[in-house]
Amino acid sequence: MRIRMLVEMPEGATRNGVPWPAKGEAVDLPTAEAAHLVAAGVAEEATDEDDAQAPAEAKSRRRKAADTEGEAP
């Protein structure tokens, strides 16, 4: 699965001895590992078309507010 990093990993962080890609760069990872990073908000799914578009920093990602209707304060 191809993903694009949304954050800069800590200095010195590696995956199997290889430094993580920089923020905005894409990388191919095993599906389970890539899906975990996407779910955690560390990366987003990328395609070959995305590589030609604006960097991830230009995209805004925001979580939806929880629906609290019907809940007691």
Secondary structure as the mmCIF struct_conf table of DSSP 4:
data_model
#
loop_
_struct_conf.conf_type_id
_struct_conf.id
_struct_conf.beg_label_comp_id
_struct_conf.beg_label_asym_id
_struct_conf.beg_label_seq_id
_struct_conf.end_label_comp_id
_struct_conf.end_label_asym_id
_struct_conf.end_label_seq_id
STRN STRN1 ARG A 2 MET A 5
BEND BEND1 LEU A 6 VAL A 7
HELX_LH_PP_P HELX_LH_PP_P1 GLU A 8 PRO A 10
TURN_TY1_P TURN_TY1_P1 GLU A 11 GLY A 12
STRN STRN2 THR A 14 ARG A 15
TURN_TY1_P TURN_TY1_P2 ASN A 16 GLY A 17
STRN STRN3 VAL A 18 PRO A 19
HELX_LH_PP_P HELX_LH_PP_P2 TRP A 20 ALA A 22
TURN_TY1_P TURN_TY1_P3 LYS A 23 GLY A 24
STRN STRN4 ALA A 26 ASP A 28
HELX_RH_AL_P HELX_RH_AL_P1 THR A 31 ALA A 39
TURN_TY1_P TURN_TY1_P4 ALA A 40 GLY A 41
BEND BEND2 VAL A 42 VAL A 42
STRN STRN5 ALA A 43 GLU A 45
TURN_TY1_P TURN_TY1_P5 ASP A 48 GLU A 49
HELX_RH_3T_P HELX_RH_3T_P1 ASP A 50 ALA A 52
BEND BEND3 GLN A 53 GLN A 53
HELX_RH_3T_P HELX_RH_3T_P2 ALA A 56 ALA A 58
BEND BEND4 LYS A 59 LYS A 59
HELX_LH_PP_P HELX_LH_PP_P3 ARG A 63 ALA A 66
TURN_TY1_P TURN_TY1_P6 GLU A 69 GLY A 70
#
